[in-house]
Amino acid sequence: MPDSLRVDLPTASLALSLLERLEDFRAEVVATGGKRYQVCVELDGGANDPAREGLARIESWLESLGLNLAEIHLNDRPHRHASSDIPPLRARNTPESIGLVCRVKTIALGTGVQVVSAEGEVDLYTAPELEDLLRSSQSDHVVLDLTEAAFVDSTTMSIIVATSKRLRAEGRQLSVASGNPTVARLLEITGLDRALDVHPTLAEAVESALDSAVEEVEAHRQNESAL
């Protein structure tokens, strides 16, 4: 039976950062309340399996950030690996597109949630790259993170509105993390902060999307048991 690993983290950004580094494992993020997040990882194999090296790399990464290793649980028991010289996990290659002054990328969180992040200036020339990634998402809940977007123009806003309408018609949802005062003000001026599902931070947007996904799974299970 595969070992199960849980890593409790204090912020959504740390949870996403760890998830980016778990390319070789089945992993997902779960909001645990109190604005904390849990990355759940399935490790295949025994004590001498390469998965153990992966575990050590996770711990090295946490240690490099100064995080408490007691937050790691292996098979529901607190766990701490012996110190080693194994280098920390590196970020994996995630689907991304780089424009002149803009970068967009996607991170799948598991449980039907995906984050699409835009960094830099998202304008007439770079917005199509964002649109392509939004269109390629198959998740039921898509979170658009604009925290690092220094500039967002009307073309981008039109794409966001169109994406929200398209997902809603498909029974899916788009959430937006405004993330910075410039984007928040723009959404307020245009009235989109009322028309869209907007959250002030990525952490709040992710937590809301994960909660909704969990509620949908639970409702589905209850419906099946009632049949």
C-alpha positions in Angstrom: 0.0 0.0 0.0 1.4 3.4 -0.9 2.5 5.7 1.9 0.6 8.9 2.4 2.3 12.1 3.2 0.7 15.3 4.5 2.5 18.7 4.7 0.8 21.4 6.6 1.6 24.9 5.3 0.6 28.4 6.6 -0.1 30.1 3.2 -1.5 29.3 -0.2 1.6 30.5 -2.0 3.8 28.0 -0.1 1.3 25.2 -0.9 1.4 26.1 -4.6 5.2 26.4 -4.6 5.5 22.9 -3.1 2.9 21.5 -5.5 4.9 22.8 -8.4 7.9 20.7 -7.3 6.0 17.4 -7.0 5.9 16.5 -10.7 6.7 12.8 -10.0 4.0 12.3 -7.4 0.2 12.3 -7.1 -0.5 15.3 -5.0 -3.2 17.8 -4.3 -3.9 20.9 -2.1 -6.6 20.9 0.5 -7.7 24.0 2.5 -7.8 22.9 6.2 -9.3 26.1 7.7 -7.7 28.9 9.6 -6.1 30.0 6.3 -3.8 26.9 6.4 -3.3 24.5 3.6 -2.3 20.9 3.4 -0.4 19.3 0.5 -1.3 15.6 0.3 1.1 13.3 -1.5 1.0 9.7 -2.3 4.4 8.0 -2.1 4.9 4.6 -3.9 7.3 2.0 -2.7 9.2 1.0 0.4 12.0 2.5 2.5 14.6 2.1 -0.3 12.4 3.3 -3.1 13.2 6.6 -4.9 10.1 8.0 -3.3 12.1 8.2 -0.1 14.5 10.5 -1.8 11.6 12.6 -2.9 10.5 12.8 0.7 13.9 13.9 1.8 13.9 16.6 -0.9 10.6 17.9 0.3 12.0 18.1 3.8 15.2 19.8 2.5 13.0 22.4 0.7 11.0 23.1 3.9 14.1 23.3 5.9 15.6 25.8 3.4 12.6 28.0 4.1 12.9 27.7 7.8 9.6 25.9 8.2 8.9 23.5 11.1 9.5 19.9 9.9 7.0 18.7 12.6 4.3 19.8 10.1 5.1 16.7 8.0 3.0 13.6 8.7 3.7 10.2 7.2 0.8 7.8 7.3 -0.9 10.1 9.8 2.1 10.2 12.2 4.4 13.1 12.8 7.6 12.5 10.8 11.0 13.9 10.5 13.7 12.5 8.1 17.3 12.3 9.2 19.4 15.2 7.9 21.0 14.6 4.5 22.9 16.3 1.8 20.1 15.8 -0.7 19.3 19.1 -2.5 15.8 20.6 -2.1 13.1 20.1 -4.7 13.3 22.3 -7.8 10.3 23.9 -9.4 8.9 21.6 -12.1 8.1 22.8 -15.6 4.4 24.0 -15.6 2.4 25.0 -18.7 3.3 28.6 -19.3 3.6 31.2 -22.0 6.0 34.2 -22.0 5.2 37.4 -23.8 7.2 40.6 -24.2 6.6 41.7 -20.6 4.1 39.1 -19.4 4.2 35.6 -18.2 1.2 33.3 -17.6 1.3 29.8 -16.1 -1.1 27.2 -14.7 -0.9 25.0 -11.6 -3.4 22.2 -11.0 -4.3 21.8 -7.3 -6.2 18.6 -7.5 -9.9 18.2 -6.5 -10.9 20.0 -9.8 -9.2 23.3 -9.1 -6.6 25.1 -11.2 -4.7 28.3 -10.8 -3.8 30.5 -13.8 -1.3 33.2 -12.8 -0.5 36.3 -14.9 2.6 38.3 -14.2 3.7 41.6 -15.6 1.8 43.7 -18.2 -1.3 41.9 -19.6 -2.3 44.0 -22.6 -3.5 43.8 -26.3 -0.3 41.9 -27.3 0.0 39.5 -24.4 -3.6 38.9 -23.4 -4.1 36.2 -26.1 -1.6 34.0 -24.2 -3.7 34.3 -21.1 -6.8 33.5 -23.1 -5.3 30.4 -24.5 -4.4 29.0 -21.1 -7.9 29.9 -19.7 -9.4 28.0 -22.6 -7.2 25.0 -22.2 -8.2 24.5 -18.5 -10.5 21.5 -18.0 -11.0 22.1 -14.2 -14.4 22.8 -12.7 -12.9 25.7 -10.7 -10.4 28.1 -12.3 -8.7 30.7 -10.2 -7.2 33.6 -12.1 -4.3 35.1 -10.1 -3.5 38.8 -10.9 -1.4 39.5 -7.9 1.8 40.1 -9.9 0.0 41.8 -12.8 1.4 45.3 -13.0 -1.0 46.4 -15.8 -4.3 45.0 -17.1 -6.0 46.6 -20.1 -9.6 46.5 -21.5 -8.8 43.6 -23.8 -7.8 41.5 -20.8 -10.9 42.5 -18.9 -13.1 41.4 -21.9 -11.3 38.0 -21.9 -12.0 37.6 -18.2 -15.6 38.4 -18.5 -16.0 36.1 -21.6 -14.3 33.3 -19.7 -16.5 33.7 -16.7 -19.6 33.6 -18.8 -18.3 30.5 -20.8 -17.4 28.6 -17.6 -20.7 29.5 -16.0 -22.6 28.2 -19.0 -20.6 24.9 -18.7 -21.4 24.6 -15.0 -17.9 25.7 -14.0 -16.6 28.7 -12.2 -14.0 31.4 -12.6 -12.6 33.2 -9.5 -10.3 36.2 -9.7 -7.7 37.1 -7.1 -7.1 40.8 -7.6 -4.1 40.6 -5.3 -2.9 44.2 -5.7 -4.4 47.7 -5.3 -4.1 48.6 -9.1 -6.1 45.6 -10.2 -8.5 45.9 -7.3 -9.2 49.5 -8.2 -9.7 48.7 -11.9 -12.2 45.9 -11.1 -14.0 48.4 -8.8 -14.2 51.2 -11.4 -15.5 48.9 -14.1 -18.0 47.2 -11.7 -16.5 43.8 -12.4 -15.9 43.3 -8.7 -19.6 42.8 -8.4 -20.1 40.9 -11.6 -17.3 38.4 -11.1 -16.3 36.2 -8.2 -13.4 38.5 -7.0 -11.2 37.9 -3.9 -8.6 40.3 -2.5 -5.9 37.7 -2.2 -4.9 34.4 -3.9 -5.2 32.6 -0.5 -8.8 33.5 -0.2 -9.6 32.7 -3.8 -7.9 29.3 -3.5 -9.6 28.5 -0.2 -13.0 29.4 -1.6 -12.5 27.3 -4.8 -11.2 24.3 -2.8 -14.1 24.6 -0.4 -16.6 24.6 -3.3 -15.0 21.7 -4.9 -15.1 19.6 -1.7 -18.8 20.6 -1.2 -19.6 19.4 -4.7 -17.8 16.1 -4.2 -19.7 15.6 -0.9 -23.0 16.4 -2.4 -22.4 14.0 -5.3 -21.6 11.2 -2.8 -24.7 11.9 -0.8 -26.8 11.8 -4.0 -25.3 8.5 -5.0 -25.9 7.0 -1.6 -29.5 8.1 -1.7 -30.1 6.2 -4.9 
